[in-house]
Amino acid sequence: MIKALAGNLQCPIDLNSTKTLVAAIYISIIGPAVFIVQPGFVQGLVEYYHFTEQQAGYIASAEMWGIAITTLVMILLTGRVNWRYIMIWSVLLVVVGNLLSTTTKSFVSFAALRCITGIGSGVLVSLTFTIIGLSANPDRNFGYMIMWILLYGALGFLAMPTAYALVGMDGVLVFFALFTLSALPFVRHLPSSGEDHGVVDAEAVNLTRGYRVMAVATMLVYFLAQGAVWAYLFLIGVSGGGSEQEVSNGLTLSQFGGVAGAFTAATLGIRWGRIFPLMAAVTGSIVSLTLLFAEMNVLLYAIAVCVFNYAWNLAHPFLLAAMASFDGSGKLVVYGVAGQMLGLAIGPALAASVIMKDNYSSVIWLGMTLFALSLLLILPPLMQQKKKVGRTENG
């Protein structure tokens, strides 16, 4: 069965063909499917499975830990395993994990199942990211990937309150299982390895180890902030007086803000460098969070989450591009993505540890502080890289 699903392994795959890119982008949506709608998922855990806010945060963190651990392991395994085989097994693991999650309401058991599910999701995220990164036009293809992921998120947030009302949390988990299962027919269109496909940033320079460490630390800290705030955005809106549907509508709109952010990044490219766009994006994230301290209403919440998502998806492509420019081998991108996944894994648990009952101000302050720290970490490597490129051009 596995061999049949994998297709003909001897048939060459063109990474830039439409069917391969469509397959990679489709599976790249499935990999982080739960994370993209995590605020709504956390709300469902609290309201329908009756976990506490802290427990829901730890469960979200457990799933991201599964993804993060797999991302780290895939650094070692990517060149040693057949990509199609491991992706098929990972799809089946995610399907089983989601279905088994409907069978228990025990916090420990449920968290363990979500972690196992995350392990399978991590393979899908890691390999599709790698495949798109190896294509001839990764900037454009990553842009398409981000936009389709965000459109999925928009539809997900819009549908979740209705889905909960009609089929409950169990039904939502069954949907995630079936959605993941739909990836299997696409796997045969993906490469079975990454041999003979190498893409390195054209302006890459070799920064010293200290600057490279700062760059990877930036990814960790930035996505710590992102993971901490994102997991609780739904509950922040509801605690501020919004109904579930009003908050869902705001988060749906925010996905289109994210599409606009990704489109802005793709349009700007390297035209204005990376320092100014990243400063603007991180500042936008901080400003959006300050709005959540004000007396909440539907419009203000929608504006805050739209700016938040716009800034996130403006910053993300520039951060990835920066990782590629700091290391002539291109390997720093892999470590940067691992730092990203670790940040998203730790973030919800870190937020859960500082949360106070029915008061999420500590989560907002945590996010603002970490965003500011990430900007301070990325500026020195960016300035050093700019100097080195300048010297090369003048030399």
Long-range contacts (C-beta under 8 A, 24 or more apart in sequence): 2-85, 2-88, 2-89, 5-84, 5-88, 5-184, 5-187, 5-188, 6-82, 6-84, 6-85, 6-88, 6-187, 6-188, 6-192, 7-84, 7-187, 7-188, 7-189, 8-188, 9-82, 9-84, 9-192, 13-189, 13-190, 13-191, 13-192, 15-131, 15-134, 15-135, 15-136, 15-191, 15-197, 16-135, 16-136, 16-137, 19-189, 20-131, 20-189, 20-190, 20-191, 21-132, 21-135, 21-141, 21-144, 22-186, 22-189, 23-186, 23-187, 23-189, 23-190, 24-128, 24-131, 24-132, 24-145, 24-190, 25-128, 25-132, 25-141, 25-144, 25-145, 25-148, 26-148, 26-183, 26-186, 27-87, 27-124, 27-128, 27-183, 27-186, 27-187, 27-190, 28-124, 28-125, 28-128, 28-129, 28-132, 28-145, 28-148, 28-149, 29-145, 29-148, 29-149, 29-152, 30-91, 30-94, 30-124, 30-179, 30-180, 30-182, 30-183, 31-67, 31-121, 31-122, 31-123, 31-124, 31-125, 31-128, 32-67, 32-121, 32-125, 32-149, 33-121, 33-152, 33-176, 33-179, 33-180, 34-63, 34-117, 34-121, 34-176, 35-63, 35-64, 35-67, 35-344, 36-149, 36-150, 36-152, 36-153, 36-156, 37-153, 37-156, 37-157, 37-160, 38-230, 38-231, 38-348, 39-157, 39-230, 39-231, 39-232, 39-233, 39-234, 39-235, 39-251, 40-156, 40-157, 40-160, 40-234, 40-248, 40-251, 41-172, 42-231, 42-232, 42-234, 42-235, 42-348, 43-160, 43-234, 43-235, 43-238, 43-244, 44-160, 44-164, 44-169, 44-172, 45-169, 46-235, 47-164, 48-164, 48-168, 48-169, 49-105, 49-110, 49-169, 50-105, 51-107, 51-110, 53-232, 53-235, 53-352, 53-355, 53-357, 54-352, 54-353, 54-355, 55-107, 55-352, 56-231, 56-352, 57-231, 57-232, 57-348, 57-349, 57-351, 57-352, 57-355, 58-107, 58-111, 58-348, 58-349, 58-352, 59-107, 59-110, 59-111, 59-114, 60-114, 60-231, 60-348, 61-227, 61-231, 61-345, 61-346, 61-347, 61-348, 61-349, 61-352, 62-111, 62-112, 62-114, 62-115, 62-118, 63-114, 63-115, 63-117, 63-118, 63-121, 64-118, 64-227, 64-341, 64-344, 64-345, 64-346, 64-347, 64-348, 65-115, 65-118, 65-345, 65-346, 66-114, 66-115, 66-116, 66-117, 66-118, 66-119, 66-120, 66-121, 66-122, 67-118, 67-119, 67-121, 67-122, 67-125, 67-341, 67-344, 67-345, 68-118, 68-122, 68-338, 68-341, 68-342, 68-344, 68-345, 69-118, 69-119, 69-122, 70-118, 70-119, 70-120, 70-121, 70-122, 70-123, 70-125, 70-126, 71-122, 71-125, 71-126, 71-337, 71-338, 71-341, 72-338, 72-341, 72-342, 74-122, 74-123, 74-126, 74-127, 75-334, 75-335, 75-338, 78-126, 78-127, 78-130, 78-194, 79-193, 79-194, 79-195, 82-192, 82-193, 83-127, 83-131, 83-190, 83-191, 83-192, 83-193, 83-194, 84-187, 84-188, 84-190, 84-192, 85-192, 86-123, 86-127, 87-123, 87-124, 87-127, 87-183, 87-187, 87-190, 88-184, 88-187, 89-120, 90-119, 90-120, 90-121, 90-122, 90-123, 90-124, 91-120, 91-124, 91-180, 91-181, 91-183, 91-184, 91-187, 92-120, 93-117, 93-119, 93-120, 94-120, 94-121, 94-124, 94-176, 94-177, 94-180, 95-177, 95-178, 95-180, 95-181, 96-177, 98-173, 98-174, 98-176, 98-177, 98-180, 99-173, 99-174, 99-177, 101-173, 102-169, 102-170, 102-173, 102-174, 122-341, 124-183, 125-341, 126-337, 127-190, 129-337, 130-194, 131-190, 131-191, 131-194, 133-199, 133-333, 134-194, 134-197, 134-198, 134-199, 135-199, 136-199, 138-199, 139-266, 139-269, 139-317, 139-321, 140-266, 142-317, 142-320, 143-262, 143-263, 143-265, 143-266, 143-317, 146-258, 146-259, 146-262, 146-313, 146-316, 146-317, 147-259, 147-262, 147-263, 150-255, 150-256, 150-258, 150-259, 150-262, 150-309, 150-313, 151-255, 151-259, 153-251, 153-255, 153-258, 154-252, 154-253, 154-255, 154-256, 155-252, 157-248, 157-249, 157-251, 157-252, 157-255, 158-248, 158-249, 158-252, 160-248, 161-244, 161-245, 161-248, 198-330, 199-330, 200-324, 200-328, 200-329, 200-330, 201-321, 201-324, 201-325, 201-330, 203-270, 203-325, 203-389, 204-324, 204-325, 204-326, 204-327, 204-328, 204-330, 205-325, 205-326, 205-328, 205-385, 205-388, 205-389, 205-392, 206-327, 206-328, 207-326, 207-327, 207-381, 207-384, 207-385, 207-388, 211-326, 211-380, 211-381, 211-384, 211-385, 212-326, 212-327, 212-332, 212-381, 214-377, 214-378, 214-380, 214-381, 215-322, 215-323, 215-326, 215-332, 215-336, 215-377, 215-378, 215-381, 216-323, 216-332, 216-335, 216-336, 216-338, 216-339, 217-339, 217-377, 218-319, 218-339, 218-374, 218-377, 218-378, 218-381, 219-319, 219-323, 219-336, 219-337, 219-339, 219-340, 219-343, 220-339, 220-340, 220-342, 220-343, 221-343, 221-370, 221-373, 221-374, 221-377, 222-282, 222-315, 222-319, 222-340, 222-343, 222-370, 222-371, 222-374, 222-378, 223-339, 223-340, 223-341, 223-342, 223-343, 223-344, 223-347, 224-343, 224-346, 224-347, 224-350, 224-370, 225-285, 225-343, 225-347, 225-366, 225-367, 225-368, 225-369, 225-370, 225-371, 225-374, 226-312, 226-343, 226-344, 226-347, 226-367, 227-343, 227-344, 227-345, 227-346, 227-347, 227-348, 227-350, 227-351, 228-347, 228-348, 228-350, 228-351, 228-363, 228-366, 228-367, 228-370, 229-289, 229-308, 229-347, 229-351, 229-363, 229-364, 229-366, 229-367, 230-347, 230-348, 231-347, 231-348, 231-351, 232-348, 232-351, 232-355, 232-360, 232-363, 233-305, 233-308, 235-360, 236-292, 236-360, 236-363, 236-364, 237-296, 237-301, 237-305, 239-358, 239-359, 239-360, 240-292, 240-296, 240-301, 241-296, 241-297, 242-296, 242-298, 242-301, 246-298, 246-301, 247-301, 249-298, 249-302, 250-298, 250-301, 250-302, 250-305, 250-306, 251-305, 253-302, 253-305, 253-306, 254-302, 254-305, 254-306, 254-308, 254-309, 255-309, 256-306, 257-305, 257-306, 257-307, 257-308, 257-309, 257-310, 257-313, 258-309, 258-310, 258-312, 258-313, 259-313, 260-310, 260-313, 261-309, 261-310, 261-311, 261-312, 261-313, 261-314, 261-315, 262-313, 262-314, 262-316, 262-317, 264-310, 264-314, 265-313, 265-314, 265-316, 265-317, 265-318, 266-317, 270-321, 273-386, 274-318, 274-321, 274-322, 274-325, 274-382, 275-379, 275-382, 275-383, 275-386, 277-314, 277-315, 277-318, 278-315, 278-318, 278-319, 278-322, 278-375, 278-378, 278-382, 279-375, 280-311, 280-314, 281-311, 281-312, 281-314, 281-315, 281-318, 282-311, 282-315, 282-371, 282-372, 282-374, 282-375, 283-311, 283-375, 284-308, 284-310, 284-311, 284-314, 285-311, 285-312, 285-315, 285-367, 285-371, 286-368, 286-371, 286-372, 289-364, 289-367, 289-368, 289-371, 290-368, 292-360, 292-364, 293-361, 293-364, 319-378, 322-378, 322-381, 322-382, 322-385, 325-385, 326-381, 326-385
